[in-house]
């Protein structure tokens, strides 16, 4: 659940020791690297905890394996959001050989995923209410139009209104998707995309979207005996559109959690002025279908059996939900 069993980048990709040292030396030429350790859990990039001599606090060396410009976007977003959203500040960006990397603040805490799946006592409603409140602050930021950012947070590629349906059709034709899903599943997905196409977010919505807003990317820590959010991580996929993209991510596994998980999250949104549209549940299901198909399309199906199995199970659940919504309407 929450991608906990998905195969990780850190398992399949190892950074040479001398490269780590070179990166640290480039950022801090007068400082000595005492130790470093790979932080498990990254699905796209490498995160390495480093400790420098005479420093009380560690830092994070973040190596961008998928999109090099994401380093600059994350830096700009941290500056934009630092007064309202807890997130690590980027202290340095550099390049060694073919690697783009950043040095960022180290934020103490454990992932919300680990808290939810572990045994530590916690107030589920309260923590999810705070998560909803934080999302309301993220989506409060508007841009000139919907679309994807360049390294300076300018929207360079707009989103046409038929973007979602066009992209969905491309995914359904991908080799990985066809080889993993049976024809009946693909037919059902195609039918729902066609039927509910009008419910995809349109290009008039231009709010900041984190785009990977789930418990794996939220850190929490105990403050005065209560679990509080300490940071929202991994902003590399951020773009401009509808808050429903982030709602979909957060609620993807809600059916496997107690009701307080979804109810607390939605309460945090509504209390802070976020009004979801009438058919938001259908839109959330459509967006999750699209995200999962995209992920399956890009997966190493042979090297990521856990990921592919989880995606297939989630797709089956979403199709049942859409069937229920269709029959009820």
Secondary structure, 3 states (H helix, E strand, C coil): CCCCCCCCHHHHCCCCHHHHHHHHHHHCCCCCEEEEEEECCCCCCEEEEEEECCCCCCEEEEEECCCCCHHHHHHHHHHHHCCCCCCCCEEEEEEECCEEEEEEECCCCEEHHHHHHCCCCCCHHHHHHHHHHHHHHHCCCECCCCEEECCCCCEEEECCCCHHHHHHHHHHCCHHHHHHCCHHHHHHHHHHHHHCHHHCCCCCCCEEECCCCCHHHEEEEEECCEEEEEEECCCCCCEEECCHHHHHHHHCCHHHCCHHHHHHHHHHHHHCCCCCCCCHHHHHHHHHHHHHHHHHHHCCCCCCHHHHHHHHHHHHHHHHHHHHHHHHC
